[in-house]
Amino acid sequence: MVPVCSGRIHATNNEFQRYGPKGFMEIKILQNDNLYVRVDLAGVPDDGVRHRVDSVRRKVVFFSGEETLGGDGDKVDKDVREYSGTAGLGCDCCEITGVDAKMKDGVLRMLVFLLSNTRRIHATNNEFQRYGPKGFMEIKILENDNLYVRVDMPGVPDDGVHHKVDSMRQKVVYFSGEETLGGEGDKVDDDVREYSGTAGLGCNCCEITGVDAKMKDGVLRMIVSRVKVKDHDNKCTHFLPPNTGKFGRYNPDESPWNLAELEDHPFVVKGRKDSSTSEGRLFSLDLPGVCGDDMLVLPNENEVKFYGENKEVCEHDESCRIFMGAVKGSSFCAPGVPLLSHDIAWDAEFGVLKVRVSPPGSNISSE
């Protein structure tokens, strides 16, 4: 079959294509070093694709789907098309940690999250974050001109945050909260963390009219309503404070507990300001926004790996956040004693993961 306009340039994967990305598949590396994968699966419905990651080496994503033909006896193809293929890594230095796949109009698009064994990407506010919005605080202007404010306050219970609007100028929201530590004598931090900070308007043309605040899994989210009181013809884009959090990398050969580029939490007024701490055999790790059901703890012979993803994404967040890392067995194992012979227990609450490793034969529940 010859294209109608035979003199025009076309993509060899589709004789009708006249413009745009060519090929049945497209793979490119994003700025954050994750992979974007596009696969043409014409005829497959939006809910008809399946995918999984190779569970052994974590190098490849397998995908498959089956065409759905139209009704009324319209059998266009001789038989239903079935698709199957793979995409992934051609190296030994990375592993796939997750896949966000969406199928629409016969095209499968996947965002493949990677973890490099040589240079691991992280946000400098949290050494364990691998993907998603960075910073202890995020502020953005919504389409209705209200402000969306996200503040990480790991350890603070859902009903443990307080907020109020400056009653004089109606420009600033004050927020505060206090961490709740686990029971049974599990005091991970030297003392309870207390948070206090402000967010609001950086202009003279608006006033705050209300605040809708919700605290969940160690993250405070506020919708700050505002109204223009002067200069009505110009759109206001000013807010404070500026976003905190940068993009950084670290070398895993250096101790992750002593990274010079990591930021201290600016809203902690009492207690530890970093994202992790240890006391004896008990480790406390901040994974703000992740509930206990969405955390995985996977011990092996050398370390205790953990993975967390906030699967319930707020409508105003650009994406989920993914955290992952490991606690080395050498941190709490006696020489010659295998890590897997220890008693390992963990729990998670209010965006904080606690991992306890006890010597063989000890009773974790009694400690």
Phi, psi and omega in degrees: 000133183255135177303151182302314178257084189293343182275352184272150178289137178219166177275136185290346177278344181206115186292345182265349182286132181243347183200152174103180183303134182261165174101148175293334180223144176227132178229131175216153180270127180277172181298331179272012176073005171279172182251141170250129182234126173244131179227127176280120177231065186302134179095344180278128180291164184300331180255018187253013181253148178233147177210153176204156179262139174307116188281348183271301184259344179056046181246340191227143171255123174267136177225152180203159178191163182230137181292147172246120182274157180293162180277195178059027177074011180282084180264095185286312181272158177296325175209165182293133178281137174240137182245148175201137180191183181222156172209151180167218191257144175246032183224172176250005186260355184229162173226151175275128180256341181183163180221129173251106187247137177223133180247127179207130175054042175079014179232126175265126176239130182232136169257114186257116182275134184240152171234120180270139178277354183249319178221107188265130181281140176206163172269137187289351173279343181205115185294344183265350183285132182243345184199151173104181182303133182259167174102148174293332179224145174225133178230133176217154178268126181277172182297330179271012178074002170284167179256140170254126182236125173244130179229126176280122177223062185301138181099341180277127181292164185299332180254018187253014182252148178234145177211152176205155179263139175306117187283346183275302186255349180057042184245337191227143171255124174266136177226151179203160178191160181232136181292146173249119180273156180294159179279195177059030175075013181278081179261097184282314183273157175300323174208168182292136178283138174239136182246146175202135180193183181223155172208152179165220190261140177247034184222175175247006185258352184233162172224149177280131180252346180180162180222127173251107187247137176223134180247127180206130176053041175079016178231127175265127176238130182231138168257113183259111178278142180218161180223144177282132178249347174198172182054051189293339186280345183251139178283133181267128181236019185260134173210167180215157352283170176296156183301142178251142180121134183231180179253128182215173177226158173217158179265121183294347176290340174269151182295125181292349180275353184227055182270120184295330186277352180292143180268146169280149179292119186288345184256002175277117181258350177207137180096186185293148182247357179264177188268003180204157176201164178218149175218103184068241182260011183247125181246136178241126188229128181276122174229068188300135179093350183259126177276165183301327182290341182256018176250142176238136175237120188232095178281146172227196186293335188245338186202167174252108180273150176220153182214134178219141180216126177279098187284337174268095185272130176298146184298338182262357175275142183291334180192180173287173170239137181242132178238141173200155180180196182205149172252120184292139179296333180295346180289337184218001180263138173289150180306130178085356180260117183297144180298319184290351175276352179278162172272122184241126179224154179208155170212163183219136180201137176056037176078018178234125176261130178242127180240126178244129177240119183244150181301157179305136178088350179277163181250107184298319186294340182270352182270000000 
